[in-house]
Amino acid sequence: MNGETANQKKGNPIVRFFWTNKRRRAKNLYFLLAVLVVVFAVGIGYINAKLSKIQYEDPKQQTAPSSFTDEIYEDEMIDVINSINSAGSLNDYLYQWANNGGTPYSSKNVINVLLIGLDSADALENGGRSDTLIILSLNKKTKKINMTSLFRDTWTYINARNKDTYGKINSSYFFGGPETLIETIQNDFKIKIDYYVAVDFSSFTDIINALGGLTIEVEDYEAEYINRTTVHTIESGPAVKLDGWEALVYARIRKSDSDSDVSRTRRQRKVIMALMDSAKGAGISQLNDALDMLFKYVKTNLTRMEILSYGVQGLTNGWLNYEIQQTTIADDDVFRAGMIGGTSLVLIDFELAAQRIQTAIYGESNITLADDRVIPFQLVSLR
């Protein structure tokens, strides 16, 4: 062993430098440790510089849990939510369902993040309407990520600054920012929203371009509609490359389909999944540019430490490799679209929709559907 060490010292100048004597060995160990500390500090400084671009909610206002770890827990029983069996009007039904005292479903194994796409450049600061609403649910027990799209035109009860209001769900953000929007969604669909991430739509084009564009399937009729109604010209096919503006136009078109908002939410999910695929295959420089673009257009109630913690967990536990499934409330027995008094809206059978969303996210539901329950479609006629 001694002879081998001696040969190594003679044959390798680097080894000889570090291990010639005990004193030098100790000094050089401290030197290596110092280098590692500097590298770590530089890395943390770089990450913090990126995260400093995000608009953070006042930590005192945060009610979201921060104890989500990679540990698997036994799910706790959630109080049962009973059906609404008497309502004199549509608004009466909406008010009762939103204020029935039922406990929103939650699990220590699941984190629900509400993705909010805003409709104006200054909406992060001055309020606006949430043009896109997607609940991103990560279930570490099933190793699945569920994407649930909500219709922006959903007619609902809103507690608008302690005033009972009825309107489209996307106006909740205008009345009280993300807190009122989250309260409305929790009341309607009976699931706990842990965090929100609000993104100004104007950032999408730059982010997508920084990643080199998106590859997505475009149907013939979708391409024809975009080419006919916008200044953009795109092709159709199973794998079409779109730049930022083209992807944004694709995600926002509504009137190319008879089901309007249903297909619109489907396209939004496709764009997000394609964006994730682009991020996975992007180089360091591309990711750096995309993050610079993204973070300055983001507002969230996540803290920096939570973002760092979830980032480490995501890397070590392979969250990006989880199976992605999609949930919609577009079945004929769940929603109706039409006009009431000149307003275009979507009516939702919230009890049935909430039960299905809970089951998709958690594998079970705490909502019981009584035979004599009120169904909102019976309370009003849509044109």
Contacts in CASP RR format, 6 or more apart in sequence:
PFRMAT RR
TARGET T0000
AUTHOR 0000-0000-0000
METHOD contacts of the structure
MODEL  1
MNGETANQKKGNPIVRFFWTNKRRRAKNLYFLLAVLVVVFAVGIGYINAK
LSKIQYEDPKQQTAPSSFTDEIYEDEMIDVINSINSAGSLNDYLYQWANN
GGTPYSSKNVINVLLIGLDSADALENGGRSDTLIILSLNKKTKKINMTSL
FRDTWTYINARNKDTYGKINSSYFFGGPETLIETIQNDFKIKIDYYVAVD
FSSFTDIINALGGLTIEVEDYEAEYINRTTVHTIESGPAVKLDGWEALVY
ARIRKSDSDSDVSRTRRQRKVIMALMDSAKGAGISQLNDALDMLFKYVKT
NLTRMEILSYGVQGLTNGWLNYEIQQTTIADDDVFRAGMIGGTSLVLIDF
ELAAQRIQTAIYGESNITLADDRVIPFQLVSLR
5 19 0 8 1.000
8 15 0 8 1.000
8 16 0 8 1.000
8 19 0 8 1.000
9 15 0 8 1.000
9 16 0 8 1.000
9 19 0 8 1.000
9 20 0 8 1.000
10 16 0 8 1.000
17 24 0 8 1.000
17 28 0 8 1.000
18 24 0 8 1.000
18 25 0 8 1.000
18 28 0 8 1.000
19 25 0 8 1.000
47 308 0 8 1.000
48 304 0 8 1.000
50 291 0 8 1.000
50 292 0 8 1.000
50 295 0 8 1.000
51 295 0 8 1.000
51 304 0 8 1.000
51 307 0 8 1.000
51 308 0 8 1.000
53 292 0 8 1.000
53 295 0 8 1.000
53 296 0 8 1.000
53 298 0 8 1.000
54 295 0 8 1.000
54 296 0 8 1.000
54 298 0 8 1.000
54 299 0 8 1.000
54 300 0 8 1.000
54 307 0 8 1.000
55 124 0 8 1.000
55 298 0 8 1.000
55 299 0 8 1.000
55 300 0 8 1.000
56 299 0 8 1.000
56 300 0 8 1.000
56 301 0 8 1.000
56 302 0 8 1.000
56 303 0 8 1.000
56 304 0 8 1.000
57 178 0 8 1.000
57 299 0 8 1.000
57 300 0 8 1.000
57 301 0 8 1.000
59 303 0 8 1.000
61 179 0 8 1.000
61 301 0 8 1.000
62 301 0 8 1.000
62 303 0 8 1.000
64 194 0 8 1.000
64 195 0 8 1.000
64 301 0 8 1.000
64 302 0 8 1.000
65 194 0 8 1.000
66 303 0 8 1.000
66 305 0 8 1.000
66 306 0 8 1.000
67 108 0 8 1.000
68 108 0 8 1.000
68 111 0 8 1.000
68 194 0 8 1.000
68 310 0 8 1.000
68 313 0 8 1.000
69 313 0 8 1.000
70 140 0 8 1.000
70 313 0 8 1.000
70 316 0 8 1.000
70 317 0 8 1.000
72 109 0 8 1.000
72 140 0 8 1.000
72 141 0 8 1.000
73 107 0 8 1.000
73 108 0 8 1.000
73 109 0 8 1.000
75 107 0 8 1.000
75 108 0 8 1.000
75 109 0 8 1.000
75 362 0 8 1.000
76 107 0 8 1.000
78 103 0 8 1.000
78 105 0 8 1.000
78 106 0 8 1.000
78 366 0 8 1.000
79 102 0 8 1.000
79 103 0 8 1.000
79 366 0 8 1.000
80 366 0 8 1.000
80 367 0 8 1.000
80 368 0 8 1.000
81 100 0 8 1.000
81 102 0 8 1.000
81 103 0 8 1.000
81 190 0 8 1.000
81 354 0 8 1.000
81 366 0 8 1.000
81 367 0 8 1.000
81 368 0 8 1.000
82 100 0 8 1.000
82 368 0 8 1.000
82 370 0 8 1.000
83 351 0 8 1.000
83 368 0 8 1.000
83 369 0 8 1.000
83 370 0 8 1.000
83 372 0 8 1.000
83 373 0 8 1.000
83 374 0 8 1.000
84 93 0 8 1.000
84 96 0 8 1.000
84 97 0 8 1.000
84 100 0 8 1.000
84 351 0 8 1.000
84 373 0 8 1.000
84 374 0 8 1.000
85 370 0 8 1.000
85 372 0 8 1.000
85 373 0 8 1.000
85 374 0 8 1.000
86 374 0 8 1.000
87 93 0 8 1.000
87 96 0 8 1.000
87 374 0 8 1.000
87 379 0 8 1.000
88 379 0 8 1.000
89 379 0 8 1.000
89 380 0 8 1.000
90 155 0 8 1.000
90 347 0 8 1.000
90 376 0 8 1.000
90 379 0 8 1.000
90 380 0 8 1.000
91 157 0 8 1.000
91 166 0 8 1.000
93 374 0 8 1.000
93 376 0 8 1.000
93 379 0 8 1.000
94 155 0 8 1.000
94 156 0 8 1.000
94 157 0 8 1.000
94 166 0 8 1.000
94 350 0 8 1.000
94 376 0 8 1.000
95 157 0 8 1.000
95 164 0 8 1.000
97 157 0 8 1.000
97 187 0 8 1.000
97 188 0 8 1.000
97 350 0 8 1.000
97 351 0 8 1.000
98 156 0 8 1.000
98 157 0 8 1.000
98 159 0 8 1.000
98 184 0 8 1.000
98 187 0 8 1.000
98 188 0 8 1.000
99 157 0 8 1.000
99 187 0 8 1.000
102 190 0 8 1.000
103 190 0 8 1.000
103 366 0 8 1.000
104 186 0 8 1.000
104 190 0 8 1.000
104 191 0 8 1.000
104 192 0 8 1.000
105 190 0 8 1.000
105 191 0 8 1.000
105 192 0 8 1.000
105 358 0 8 1.000
105 361 0 8 1.000
105 362 0 8 1.000
105 365 0 8 1.000
105 366 0 8 1.000
106 191 0 8 1.000
106 192 0 8 1.000
107 139 0 8 1.000
107 141 0 8 1.000
107 362 0 8 1.000
109 139 0 8 1.000
109 140 0 8 1.000
109 141 0 8 1.000
110 137 0 8 1.000
110 138 0 8 1.000
110 139 0 8 1.000
110 140 0 8 1.000
110 141 0 8 1.000
110 361 0 8 1.000
110 362 0 8 1.000
111 137 0 8 1.000
111 138 0 8 1.000
111 194 0 8 1.000
111 195 0 8 1.000
112 135 0 8 1.000
112 136 0 8 1.000
112 137 0 8 1.000
112 191 0 8 1.000
112 192 0 8 1.000
112 193 0 8 1.000
112 194 0 8 1.000
112 195 0 8 1.000
112 361 0 8 1.000
113 135 0 8 1.000
113 136 0 8 1.000
113 137 0 8 1.000
113 138 0 8 1.000
113 193 0 8 1.000
113 194 0 8 1.000
113 195 0 8 1.000
113 196 0 8 1.000
113 197 0 8 1.000
114 133 0 8 1.000
114 134 0 8 1.000
114 135 0 8 1.000
114 136 0 8 1.000
114 178 0 8 1.000
114 181 0 8 1.000
114 182 0 8 1.000
114 185 0 8 1.000
114 193 0 8 1.000
114 195 0 8 1.000
114 196 0 8 1.000
114 197 0 8 1.000
115 132 0 8 1.000
115 133 0 8 1.000
115 134 0 8 1.000
115 135 0 8 1.000
115 136 0 8 1.000
115 196 0 8 1.000
115 197 0 8 1.000
115 199 0 8 1.000
115 272 0 8 1.000
116 130 0 8 1.000
116 132 0 8 1.000
116 133 0 8 1.000
116 173 0 8 1.000
116 178 0 8 1.000
116 181 0 8 1.000
116 196 0 8 1.000
116 197 0 8 1.000
116 198 0 8 1.000
116 199 0 8 1.000
117 130 0 8 1.000
117 131 0 8 1.000
117 132 0 8 1.000
117 133 0 8 1.000
117 198 0 8 1.000
117 199 0 8 1.000
117 200 0 8 1.000
117 201 0 8 1.000
118 124 0 8 1.000
118 127 0 8 1.000
118 128 0 8 1.000
118 129 0 8 1.000
118 130 0 8 1.000
118 131 0 8 1.000
118 173 0 8 1.000
118 198 0 8 1.000
118 199 0 8 1.000
118 200 0 8 1.000
118 201 0 8 1.000
119 128 0 8 1.000
119 129 0 8 1.000
119 130 0 8 1.000
119 131 0 8 1.000
119 170 0 8 1.000
119 201 0 8 1.000
120 127 0 8 1.000
120 128 0 8 1.000
120 129 0 8 1.000
120 200 0 8 1.000
121 200 0 8 1.000
121 202 0 8 1.000
123 129 0 8 1.000
123 173 0 8 1.000
123 198 0 8 1.000
123 200 0 8 1.000
124 198 0 8 1.000
124 200 0 8 1.000
124 297 0 8 1.000
124 299 0 8 1.000
127 173 0 8 1.000
127 174 0 8 1.000
127 177 0 8 1.000
128 173 0 8 1.000
128 174 0 8 1.000
129 152 0 8 1.000
129 170 0 8 1.000
129 171 0 8 1.000
129 173 0 8 1.000
129 174 0 8 1.000
130 152 0 8 1.000
130 169 0 8 1.000
130 170 0 8 1.000
130 172 0 8 1.000
130 173 0 8 1.000
130 181 0 8 1.000
130 198 0 8 1.000
131 152 0 8 1.000
131 170 0 8 1.000
131 201 0 8 1.000
131 252 0 8 1.000
132 152 0 8 1.000
132 201 0 8 1.000
132 251 0 8 1.000
132 268 0 8 1.000
133 149 0 8 1.000
133 150 0 8 1.000
133 152 0 8 1.000
133 169 0 8 1.000
133 170 0 8 1.000
133 181 0 8 1.000
133 185 0 8 1.000
134 147 0 8 1.000
134 148 0 8 1.000
134 149 0 8 1.000
134 150 0 8 1.000
134 265 0 8 1.000
134 268 0 8 1.000
134 269 0 8 1.000
134 272 0 8 1.000
135 146 0 8 1.000
135 147 0 8 1.000
135 148 0 8 1.000
135 150 0 8 1.000
135 185 0 8 1.000
135 191 0 8 1.000
135 193 0 8 1.000
135 357 0 8 1.000
135 361 0 8 1.000
136 145 0 8 1.000
136 146 0 8 1.000
136 147 0 8 1.000
137 145 0 8 1.000
137 146 0 8 1.000
137 147 0 8 1.000
137 148 0 8 1.000
137 361 0 8 1.000
138 145 0 8 1.000
138 319 0 8 1.000
138 322 0 8 1.000
139 145 0 8 1.000
139 146 0 8 1.000
139 361 0 8 1.000
139 362 0 8 1.000
140 317 0 8 1.000
142 363 0 8 1.000
143 322 0 8 1.000
143 323 0 8 1.000
144 322 0 8 1.000
144 323 0 8 1.000
144 324 0 8 1.000
144 325 0 8 1.000
145 319 0 8 1.000
145 322 0 8 1.000
145 323 0 8 1.000
145 324 0 8 1.000
145 325 0 8 1.000
146 324 0 8 1.000
146 325 0 8 1.000
146 326 0 8 1.000
146 327 0 8 1.000
146 360 0 8 1.000
146 361 0 8 1.000
147 269 0 8 1.000
147 272 0 8 1.000
147 273 0 8 1.000
147 324 0 8 1.000
147 325 0 8 1.000
147 326 0 8 1.000
147 327 0 8 1.000
148 326 0 8 1.000
148 327 0 8 1.000
148 328 0 8 1.000
148 329 0 8 1.000
148 357 0 8 1.000
148 360 0 8 1.000
148 361 0 8 1.000
149 265 0 8 1.000
149 266 0 8 1.000
149 268 0 8 1.000
149 269 0 8 1.000
149 326 0 8 1.000
149 327 0 8 1.000
149 328 0 8 1.000
150 169 0 8 1.000
150 185 0 8 1.000
150 189 0 8 1.000
150 265 0 8 1.000
150 329 0 8 1.000
151 169 0 8 1.000
151 261 0 8 1.000
151 262 0 8 1.000
151 265 0 8 1.000
151 329 0 8 1.000
151 335 0 8 1.000
151 346 0 8 1.000
151 348 0 8 1.000
152 168 0 8 1.000
152 169 0 8 1.000
152 170 0 8 1.000
152 261 0 8 1.000
153 168 0 8 1.000
153 169 0 8 1.000
153 170 0 8 1.000
153 261 0 8 1.000
153 337 0 8 1.000
153 344 0 8 1.000
153 345 0 8 1.000
153 346 0 8 1.000
154 168 0 8 1.000
154 169 0 8 1.000
154 188 0 8 1.000
154 345 0 8 1.000
154 346 0 8 1.000
154 347 0 8 1.000
154 348 0 8 1.000
155 166 0 8 1.000
155 167 0 8 1.000
155 168 0 8 1.000
155 169 0 8 1.000
155 340 0 8 1.000
155 345 0 8 1.000
155 346 0 8 1.000
155 347 0 8 1.000
155 348 0 8 1.000
156 166 0 8 1.000
156 167 0 8 1.000
156 168 0 8 1.000
156 169 0 8 1.000
156 172 0 8 1.000
156 184 0 8 1.000
156 188 0 8 1.000
156 348 0 8 1.000
157 164 0 8 1.000
157 165 0 8 1.000
157 166 0 8 1.000
157 184 0 8 1.000
157 187 0 8 1.000
158 165 0 8 1.000
158 166 0 8 1.000
158 167 0 8 1.000
158 169 0 8 1.000
158 171 0 8 1.000
158 172 0 8 1.000
158 175 0 8 1.000
158 180 0 8 1.000
158 184 0 8 1.000
159 165 0 8 1.000
159 180 0 8 1.000
159 183 0 8 1.000
159 184 0 8 1.000
160 172 0 8 1.000
160 175 0 8 1.000
160 176 0 8 1.000
160 180 0 8 1.000
161 175 0 8 1.000
161 176 0 8 1.000
165 175 0 8 1.000
167 345 0 8 1.000
168 345 0 8 1.000
169 181 0 8 1.000
169 184 0 8 1.000
169 185 0 8 1.000
169 188 0 8 1.000
172 180 0 8 1.000
172 181 0 8 1.000
172 183 0 8 1.000
172 184 0 8 1.000
172 185 0 8 1.000
173 180 0 8 1.000
173 181 0 8 1.000
178 196 0 8 1.000
178 198 0 8 1.000
178 299 0 8 1.000
178 301 0 8 1.000
181 196 0 8 1.000
182 193 0 8 1.000
182 196 0 8 1.000
185 191 0 8 1.000
185 193 0 8 1.000
186 192 0 8 1.000
186 193 0 8 1.000
188 348 0 8 1.000
188 350 0 8 1.000
188 353 0 8 1.000
188 354 0 8 1.000
189 350 0 8 1.000
189 353 0 8 1.000
189 354 0 8 1.000
189 357 0 8 1.000
189 358 0 8 1.000
190 354 0 8 1.000
190 358 0 8 1.000
190 366 0 8 1.000
190 367 0 8 1.000
191 354 0 8 1.000
191 357 0 8 1.000
191 358 0 8 1.000
191 361 0 8 1.000
195 300 0 8 1.000
195 301 0 8 1.000
195 302 0 8 1.000
195 306 0 8 1.000
196 300 0 8 1.000
196 301 0 8 1.000
197 298 0 8 1.000
197 299 0 8 1.000
197 300 0 8 1.000
197 302 0 8 1.000
198 298 0 8 1.000
198 299 0 8 1.000
198 300 0 8 1.000
199 294 0 8 1.000
199 297 0 8 1.000
199 298 0 8 1.000
200 297 0 8 1.000
201 248 0 8 1.000
201 252 0 8 1.000
202 297 0 8 1.000
203 293 0 8 1.000
203 294 0 8 1.000
203 296 0 8 1.000
203 297 0 8 1.000
203 298 0 8 1.000
204 244 0 8 1.000
204 247 0 8 1.000
204 248 0 8 1.000
204 251 0 8 1.000
205 243 0 8 1.000
205 244 0 8 1.000
205 245 0 8 1.000
205 247 0 8 1.000
205 248 0 8 1.000
206 244 0 8 1.000
206 293 0 8 1.000
207 244 0 8 1.000
207 275 0 8 1.000
207 290 0 8 1.000
207 293 0 8 1.000
207 294 0 8 1.000
208 214 0 8 1.000
208 242 0 8 1.000
208 243 0 8 1.000
208 244 0 8 1.000
208 247 0 8 1.000
208 248 0 8 1.000
208 275 0 8 1.000
208 278 0 8 1.000
209 243 0 8 1.000
209 244 0 8 1.000
210 286 0 8 1.000
210 289 0 8 1.000
210 290 0 8 1.000
210 292 0 8 1.000
210 293 0 8 1.000
211 275 0 8 1.000
211 278 0 8 1.000
211 279 0 8 1.000
211 282 0 8 1.000
211 286 0 8 1.000
211 287 0 8 1.000
211 290 0 8 1.000
212 243 0 8 1.000
212 278 0 8 1.000
212 282 0 8 1.000
212 286 0 8 1.000
213 241 0 8 1.000
213 242 0 8 1.000
213 243 0 8 1.000
213 244 0 8 1.000
213 247 0 8 1.000
213 278 0 8 1.000
214 241 0 8 1.000
214 242 0 8 1.000
214 244 0 8 1.000
214 247 0 8 1.000
214 271 0 8 1.000
214 274 0 8 1.000
214 275 0 8 1.000
214 277 0 8 1.000
214 278 0 8 1.000
215 239 0 8 1.000
215 240 0 8 1.000
215 241 0 8 1.000
215 242 0 8 1.000
215 274 0 8 1.000
215 277 0 8 1.000
215 278 0 8 1.000
216 239 0 8 1.000
216 240 0 8 1.000
216 242 0 8 1.000
216 247 0 8 1.000
216 250 0 8 1.000
216 270 0 8 1.000
216 271 0 8 1.000
216 274 0 8 1.000
217 237 0 8 1.000
217 238 0 8 1.000
217 239 0 8 1.000
217 240 0 8 1.000
217 270 0 8 1.000
218 234 0 8 1.000
218 235 0 8 1.000
218 236 0 8 1.000
218 237 0 8 1.000
218 240 0 8 1.000
218 242 0 8 1.000
218 250 0 8 1.000
219 236 0 8 1.000
219 237 0 8 1.000
220 236 0 8 1.000
220 237 0 8 1.000
221 256 0 8 1.000
222 236 0 8 1.000
222 250 0 8 1.000
222 253 0 8 1.000
222 256 0 8 1.000
222 267 0 8 1.000
223 234 0 8 1.000
223 235 0 8 1.000
223 236 0 8 1.000
223 237 0 8 1.000
223 240 0 8 1.000
224 236 0 8 1.000
225 253 0 8 1.000
225 255 0 8 1.000
225 256 0 8 1.000
226 232 0 8 1.000
226 233 0 8 1.000
226 234 0 8 1.000
226 246 0 8 1.000
226 249 0 8 1.000
226 250 0 8 1.000
226 253 0 8 1.000
226 256 0 8 1.000
227 233 0 8 1.000
227 234 0 8 1.000
229 253 0 8 1.000
230 249 0 8 1.000
232 245 0 8 1.000
232 246 0 8 1.000
232 249 0 8 1.000
234 240 0 8 1.000
234 242 0 8 1.000
234 246 0 8 1.000
234 250 0 8 1.000
242 250 0 8 1.000
247 271 0 8 1.000
247 274 0 8 1.000
250 267 0 8 1.000
250 271 0 8 1.000
251 264 0 8 1.000
251 267 0 8 1.000
251 268 0 8 1.000
251 271 0 8 1.000
252 264 0 8 1.000
253 264 0 8 1.000
253 267 0 8 1.000
254 260 0 8 1.000
254 261 0 8 1.000
254 264 0 8 1.000
256 263 0 8 1.000
257 263 0 8 1.000
257 264 0 8 1.000
259 330 0 8 1.000
259 337 0 8 1.000
260 337 0 8 1.000
261 337 0 8 1.000
261 346 0 8 1.000
262 328 0 8 1.000
262 330 0 8 1.000
265 328 0 8 1.000
265 330 0 8 1.000
266 328 0 8 1.000
269 326 0 8 1.000
273 324 0 8 1.000
276 320 0 8 1.000
276 324 0 8 1.000
279 287 0 8 1.000
279 290 0 8 1.000
280 320 0 8 1.000
282 290 0 8 1.000
302 310 0 8 1.000
313 319 0 8 1.000
314 320 0 8 1.000
325 360 0 8 1.000
327 356 0 8 1.000
327 357 0 8 1.000
327 360 0 8 1.000
327 361 0 8 1.000
329 335 0 8 1.000
329 348 0 8 1.000
329 353 0 8 1.000
329 356 0 8 1.000
329 357 0 8 1.000
333 349 0 8 1.000
333 352 0 8 1.000
334 348 0 8 1.000
334 349 0 8 1.000
334 352 0 8 1.000
334 353 0 8 1.000
334 356 0 8 1.000
335 346 0 8 1.000
335 347 0 8 1.000
335 348 0 8 1.000
335 349 0 8 1.000
335 353 0 8 1.000
336 346 0 8 1.000
336 347 0 8 1.000
336 377 0 8 1.000
336 382 0 8 1.000
337 344 0 8 1.000
337 345 0 8 1.000
337 346 0 8 1.000
337 347 0 8 1.000
337 382 0 8 1.000
338 344 0 8 1.000
338 345 0 8 1.000
338 346 0 8 1.000
338 347 0 8 1.000
338 382 0 8 1.000
338 383 0 8 1.000
339 345 0 8 1.000
339 382 0 8 1.000
339 383 0 8 1.000
340 380 0 8 1.000
340 382 0 8 1.000
340 383 0 8 1.000
347 376 0 8 1.000
347 377 0 8 1.000
347 380 0 8 1.000
347 382 0 8 1.000
348 376 0 8 1.000
349 375 0 8 1.000
349 376 0 8 1.000
349 377 0 8 1.000
350 376 0 8 1.000
351 367 0 8 1.000
351 369 0 8 1.000
351 373 0 8 1.000
352 369 0 8 1.000
354 365 0 8 1.000
354 367 0 8 1.000
355 365 0 8 1.000
355 367 0 8 1.000
355 369 0 8 1.000
356 365 0 8 1.000
358 364 0 8 1.000
358 365 0 8 1.000
358 366 0 8 1.000
358 367 0 8 1.000
359 365 0 8 1.000
END
